[in-house]
Amino acid sequence: MAARKKPFLAQSTRDKIKASMIVNRLQDHIVGTVELSTSQVRAAEVLLRKVCPDLQAVEMKAEVTQSPAVIADQPMDASAWEQQYAASMEPTAGATESTH
């Protein structure tokens, strides 16, 4: 049999195996095949939290700004577009026009 390229498992793999073993043990306790004390259940919970992250509610605040965009249903040339939509695109107070 050929030797392994990596003789040792990565730490993350070992952690996943340990977490799996803890979960299996807790499941056996739940179905009644194994008896665990309160401190053993609590220790298993603490170890699982170290390996598996908890799902927590996260509040995110963001300010979203949208610039007005007009999409015509039919293709128009520049002058036709300007005649129809120029009034809605006038700059607001305090805004400056830029020339390219």
C-alpha positions in Angstrom: 0.0 0.0 0.0 1.3 3.5 -0.9 2.2 5.9 1.8 0.1 9.0 2.4 1.4 12.3 1.0 0.4 13.9 4.3 1.0 11.6 7.2 -1.2 13.7 9.5 -4.7 15.1 9.2 -5.1 18.8 9.1 -6.3 20.4 12.4 -9.6 21.4 10.8 -10.3 17.8 9.8 -9.5 16.6 13.3 -11.8 19.2 14.8 -14.6 18.0 12.5 -14.1 14.4 13.5 -14.2 15.3 17.2 -17.3 17.4 16.7 -18.9 14.5 14.9 -18.1 12.1 17.8 -19.5 14.6 20.3 -22.7 15.0 18.3 -23.1 11.2 18.0 -22.6 10.8 21.7 -25.3 13.5 22.5 -27.6 11.8 20.0 -27.1 8.5 21.8 -27.9 10.2 25.1 -31.1 11.7 23.6 -32.4 8.4 22.3 -31.5 6.7 25.6 -28.7 4.3 24.6 -26.1 6.2 26.7 -26.5 7.9 30.1 -24.7 11.3 30.5 -24.5 13.5 33.5 -25.4 17.1 33.4 -21.8 18.2 33.5 -20.9 15.8 30.6 -23.7 17.3 28.5 -22.6 20.8 29.4 -19.0 20.0 28.5 -20.1 18.6 25.1 -22.0 21.8 24.5 -18.9 23.9 25.3 -16.7 21.8 23.0 -19.2 22.0 20.2 -19.3 25.8 20.4 -15.5 25.9 20.0 -15.6 23.8 16.8 -19.0 24.7 15.2 -20.0 28.4 15.2 -23.4 29.3 16.5 -25.9 30.9 14.3 -26.5 34.4 15.7 -28.7 37.3 14.7 -26.7 40.1 13.2 -28.0 43.6 12.8 -26.7 45.4 9.7 -27.3 49.0 9.0 -26.7 50.3 5.5 -27.5 53.4 3.6 -28.6 52.7 0.0 -28.7 55.5 -2.5 -30.1 55.0 -6.0 -29.6 57.4 -8.8 -32.6 57.8 -11.1 -32.4 55.8 -14.3 -34.9 56.0 -17.1 -35.3 53.1 -19.5 -37.4 53.8 -22.5 -39.6 51.1 -23.9 -38.6 52.0 -27.5 -35.1 53.1 -28.6 -34.7 56.9 -29.0 -32.1 59.2 -30.3 -30.6 61.8 -27.9 -32.8 64.7 -28.9 -36.1 62.6 -28.5 -34.9 61.3 -25.1 -34.1 64.8 -24.0 -37.5 66.2 -25.0 -39.3 63.5 -23.1 -37.2 63.2 -19.9 -35.3 66.4 -19.5 -37.7 67.8 -16.9 -37.2 64.8 -14.6 -33.4 65.0 -14.8 -33.0 68.6 -13.8 -30.3 69.0 -11.1 -31.4 69.5 -7.5 -30.6 72.5 -5.4 -26.9 72.6 -4.5 -25.9 70.2 -7.3 -23.5 71.5 -9.9 -23.4 70.6 -13.6 -20.3 69.1 -15.0 -19.1 69.6 -18.5 -17.1 66.8 -20.2 
